[in-house]
């Protein structure tokens, strides 16, 4: 055994002792949020395919046409092999939906965040980030070399106090938050945050990975609050049903990102079938507001039936405390035919391990209500006892 093997085994043992070891489970996906895992069929309530578009015939057809016309891979970065014509169409549609001058598509949401932030701020600058902002926003902030200060979750007064104390010493300032928070499902108060940022000459960047396609008639959290952040980031891999990430901003900012964002410059472009599928998904979001309303309606139907607080988005968390408790609850639901993964630290803070239910437009109401009944009578009742 090498020293690296010894190190790996030691760390795995520590993680297992704390019920924090992770593993990959082979899972096949089908329409209607059905999955096949370990020879068993489940209804999944843990995916972020909020509109069911990953299985939509229009996206499949678009991808098939594109692979026949353009092939399976891109070959190199957009700046090396040239910008595929499908990119321009997708970026124009995203900018129109977000009401910005331009948009720029990245290889993933993670690549967008770790590329955009360091391209705009650096040493001598200040970043103020919500303490529960997604890991890739924090990674981007740390990569930038700017001073990073976390403000209390959704606490505008704490943000204001930090800006009053820190802003004058910094050349530029960037405020980072999620539009819809991925683990709690709550919305950032973007109206207030935007006003405070503007008053302190700070730029506002929102990560709307879980808002686009779901809130604000599908346009996202900025539309929900009637604001236009300086930078609106999102993904193509959740409600859109394909893969990739994007940022919407002014044309000048997008041109600067093309010149400076390392995760764009040095990453291979998305394959044409992926872009084509994303175009089809964005078109559906733009035209079908009734479909976009369904995930939230389903989440609220579940919460009412289970006796949980009314959610603000399609994400409903059920905090259980310890990793062991979350794993036990997940196994209980699995026995009943539902796939709901236990979310454990470091994804969430210590002591807040949970089940994270995510609701999609194509969930069947009978499945939603049966899940709620099991949660109410077996998980919540046991927790109360």
FENCORZI-V316076 format. One record per residue. N is the residue number from 1. SS is DSSP state (helix for helix, strand for strand, loop for the rest). PHI is phi in whole degrees, 0 to 359 (999 if undefined). OMEGA is omega as a letter, one per 40 degrees, with the letter a starting at -180 (* if undefined). Layout:
n = [N:N]
ss = [SS:SS]
phi = [PHI:PHI]
omega = [OMEGA:OMEGA]
//
This chain:
n = [1:2:3:4:5:6:7:8:9:10:11:12:13:14:15:16:17:18:19:20:21:22:23:24:25:26:27:28:29:30:31:32:33:34:35:36:37:38:39:40:41:42:43:44:45:46:47:48:49:50:51:52:53:54:55:56:57:58:59:60:61:62:63:64:65:66:67:68:69:70:71:72:73:74:75:76:77:78:79:80:81:82:83:84:85:86:87:88:89:90:91:92:93:94:95:96:97:98:99:100:101:102:103:104:105:106:107:108:109:110:111:112:113:114:115:116:117:118:119:120:121:122:123:124:125:126:127:128:129:130:131:132:133:134:135:136:137:138:139:140:141:142:143:144:145:146:147:148:149:150:151:152:153:154:155:156:157:158:159:160:161:162:163:164:165:166:167:168:169:170:171:172:173:174:175:176:177:178:179:180:181:182:183:184:185:186:187:188:189:190:191:192:193:194:195:196:197:198:199:200:201:202:203:204:205:206:207:208:209:210:211:212:213:214:215:216:217:218:219:220:221:222:223:224:225:226:227:228:229:230:231:232:233:234:235:236:237:238:239:240:241:242:243:244:245:246:247:248:249:250:251:252:253:254:255:256:257:258:259:260:261:262:263:264:265:266:267:268:269:270:271:272:273:274:275:276:277:278:279:280:281:282:283:284:285:286:287:288:289:290:291:292:293:294:295:296:297:298:299:300:301:302:303:304:305:306:307:308:309:310:311:312:313:314:315:316:317:318:319:320:321:322:323:324:325:326:327:328:329:330:331:332:333:334:335:336:337:338:339:340:341:342:343:344:345:346:347:348:349:350:351:352:353:354:355:356:357:358:359:360:361:362:363:364:365:366:367:368:369:370:371:372:373:374:375:376:377:378:379:380:381:382:383:384:385]
ss = [loop:loop:helix:helix:helix:helix:helix:helix:helix:helix:helix:helix:helix:helix:helix:helix:helix:loop:loop:loop:loop:loop:loop:loop:loop:loop:strand:strand:strand:strand:loop:loop:loop:strand:strand:strand:strand:loop:loop:strand:strand:strand:strand:strand:loop:loop:loop:loop:loop:loop:loop:loop:helix:helix:helix:loop:helix:helix:helix:helix:helix:helix:helix:helix:helix:helix:helix:helix:helix:helix:loop:loop:loop:loop:loop:loop:loop:helix:helix:helix:helix:loop:loop:loop:helix:helix:helix:helix:helix:helix:helix:helix:helix:helix:helix:helix:helix:helix:loop:loop:loop:strand:strand:strand:strand:strand:loop:loop:helix:helix:helix:helix:helix:helix:helix:helix:helix:helix:helix:helix:loop:loop:loop:loop:loop:strand:strand:strand:strand:strand:loop:loop:loop:loop:helix:helix:helix:helix:helix:helix:helix:helix:helix:helix:loop:loop:strand:strand:strand:strand:strand:loop:loop:loop:loop:helix:helix:helix:helix:helix:helix:helix:helix:helix:helix:helix:helix:helix:helix:loop:loop:loop:strand:strand:strand:strand:strand:strand:loop:strand:loop:loop:loop:loop:loop:loop:strand:loop:loop:helix:helix:helix:helix:helix:helix:helix:helix:helix:helix:loop:loop:loop:strand:strand:strand:strand:strand:loop:loop:loop:loop:loop:loop:loop:loop:helix:helix:helix:loop:loop:helix:helix:helix:helix:helix:loop:loop:loop:loop:loop:strand:strand:strand:strand:strand:loop:loop:loop:loop:loop:loop:loop:loop:loop:strand:strand:strand:strand:strand:loop:helix:helix:helix:helix:helix:helix:helix:helix:helix:helix:loop:helix:helix:helix:helix:loop:loop:loop:loop:loop:loop:helix:helix:helix:helix:helix:helix:helix:helix:helix:helix:helix:helix:helix:helix:helix:helix:loop:helix:helix:helix:helix:helix:helix:helix:helix:helix:helix:helix:helix:helix:helix:helix:helix:helix:helix:loop:loop:loop:loop:loop:loop:loop:loop:strand:strand:strand:strand:strand:strand:strand:loop:helix:helix:helix:helix:helix:helix:helix:helix:helix:helix:helix:helix:helix:loop:loop:strand:strand:loop:loop:strand:strand:loop:loop:loop:loop:loop:loop:loop:loop:loop:strand:strand:strand:strand:strand:strand:loop:loop:loop:loop:loop:loop:helix:helix:helix:helix:helix:helix:helix:helix:helix:helix:helix:helix:helix:helix:helix:helix:helix:helix:helix:helix:loop]
phi = [999:279:296:293:300:300:299:298:297:296:293:296:297:297:296:294:296:259:59:241:288:249:211:265:242:296:220:259:255:221:303:74:60:268:222:242:218:58:78:240:265:226:262:271:238:229:276:254:279:298:253:70:283:299:250:286:303:293:290:297:295:297:295:296:298:291:291:292:274:242:99:266:229:264:94:193:287:299:278:262:274:100:277:298:300:293:300:300:296:296:294:295:292:296:298:296:294:270:58:236:289:206:216:221:264:248:292:195:297:298:296:298:291:283:263:293:299:292:287:249:226:200:304:91:253:234:241:248:237:303:297:255:299:301:305:287:295:293:299:299:298:292:294:291:86:285:288:248:235:266:257:301:306:56:259:294:296:292:300:299:295:294:295:298:275:254:297:296:275:254:291:235:223:236:258:242:205:268:285:239:282:291:259:252:76:274:260:289:283:295:300:292:299:297:294:293:298:298:296:251:54:249:274:248:238:248:261:251:304:256:257:297:90:235:254:61:56:91:284:113:291:296:293:304:260:57:231:232:301:299:224:244:260:197:238:254:256:250:297:290:88:241:204:126:224:208:224:250:197:291:296:296:295:298:297:294:296:300:277:238:282:297:285:265:297:253:244:296:295:293:295:303:299:293:295:299:297:296:301:297:295:296:299:294:299:292:252:238:293:295:298:296:280:293:303:294:299:293:298:288:297:297:298:299:290:273:82:253:301:294:281:263:216:277:253:236:270:232:286:237:96:270:303:299:295:294:295:296:294:297:294:300:292:298:299:267:96:243:256:223:284:285:259:233:303:272:299:235:299:307:84:236:305:204:264:242:270:238:248:238:296:262:290:279:299:297:291:299:289:293:300:299:296:294:298:293:272:249:269:292:296:294:295:294:289]
omega = [i:i:i:i:i:i:a:a:i:a:i:i:i:a:a:i:a:a:a:i:a:i:i:i:i:a:i:a:i:i:i:i:i:i:i:a:i:i:a:i:i:i:a:i:a:a:i:i:a:a:a:a:i:i:a:a:a:i:i:a:i:i:i:i:a:i:i:a:a:a:a:a:a:i:a:a:a:a:a:a:a:a:a:a:i:i:a:i:a:a:i:i:i:i:i:i:a:i:i:a:a:i:i:a:i:a:i:i:i:i:i:a:a:i:a:a:a:i:a:a:a:a:a:i:a:i:i:a:i:a:i:i:a:a:a:i:i:i:i:i:a:i:a:a:i:i:a:i:i:i:a:a:i:a:a:i:i:i:a:a:i:i:i:a:a:a:a:a:a:i:i:i:i:i:a:i:i:i:i:a:a:a:a:i:i:a:i:i:a:i:i:a:i:i:a:i:a:a:a:i:i:i:a:i:i:i:a:a:a:i:a:a:a:a:i:a:i:a:i:a:i:i:i:a:a:i:i:i:i:a:i:a:i:a:i:a:a:a:a:i:a:i:i:i:i:i:i:a:i:a:a:i:i:i:i:i:i:a:a:a:a:a:i:a:a:i:i:a:i:i:a:i:i:i:a:i:i:i:i:i:i:i:i:i:a:a:a:a:i:i:a:a:a:a:i:i:i:i:a:i:i:a:i:a:a:a:i:i:a:a:i:a:a:a:i:i:i:a:a:i:a:i:i:a:i:i:i:i:i:i:i:i:i:i:a:i:i:i:i:a:i:i:a:i:e:i:i:a:i:i:a:i:a:i:i:i:i:a:a:a:a:i:i:a:i:i:i:a:i:i:a:a:i:i:a:a:a:a:a:i:i:i:i:a:*]
//
